[in-house]
Amino acid sequence: MSKNDLDTQTERMLDAAMDGLTPHQALIKASLADAANVAERAAAKEKNRERALKLLAAIEKSQAKAD
């Protein structure tokens, strides 16, 4: 395989991996996805915190009944 063929094949593979986006567009897409992931993690933390507080309240309530 010649260097030119290899370069062409590499360029095609890179284009396919980037879904036809320019490098700038791919960077923006990745940045937006990361920001969305941060928001999802924050929401999950809050939900877990609420569950933990409910569980703690239930435990305290059951211990109070046992006393």
N, C-alpha and C positions, 0 to 999 in steps of 0.2 A: 504494500500500500504506500503510495507516495505521500510526502508531507502535505501536499495540497489536498489530497483526498482525506487525510487524517484531520486536517484543519476544518474541512467542510463537514465531516461527520461530527466532529466535536462541537461545531457551531450549531448543527441541527439538534444534537442532544441537549445542549444548553438552552436553546429556544424551547424545546419540548418541556424541559424541566421548569422553565419559567412561565409556562402556559401562554407563551406569546407576548408576555409583558416586557416592557423595557426594564432595564435594571432599576431605574428610578421608581417605576410603578411597582415592581416586585418589592422594593424596600418599603414603600408606603403600605403595601398590602400586608407585609410581615409586621410592620409597626402597629397597624390597626388591629391585627389579630392578637398581638401581644397585649395591647391595651384592653381588648375585650377579655382576654384571659385573666388579666389583673382584676377586672370588674367581677368576673365570675368567681374568682378566688375570694374576693372580699365578701361577696354575697354568701358564699358557702361558709366562710368564717362566722358571719353573723347568724346564719341559720344554726350552725353547730353551737354557738354561744347560747342561743335561745333554748335549744334542746338541753344543753347542760344545766342551765338555770332551772328549767322545768324538772329535770331529774333530781337536782339538788333539793328543790322544794318538796318533791315527793318523798325523798329520803328523810328529810327533816320532819316532815309530817308523820311518816311512819314511825320514826324514833320517838316523837312526842307522844304518840298513842301507846307505845310500848312502856313508857315511863309511868 
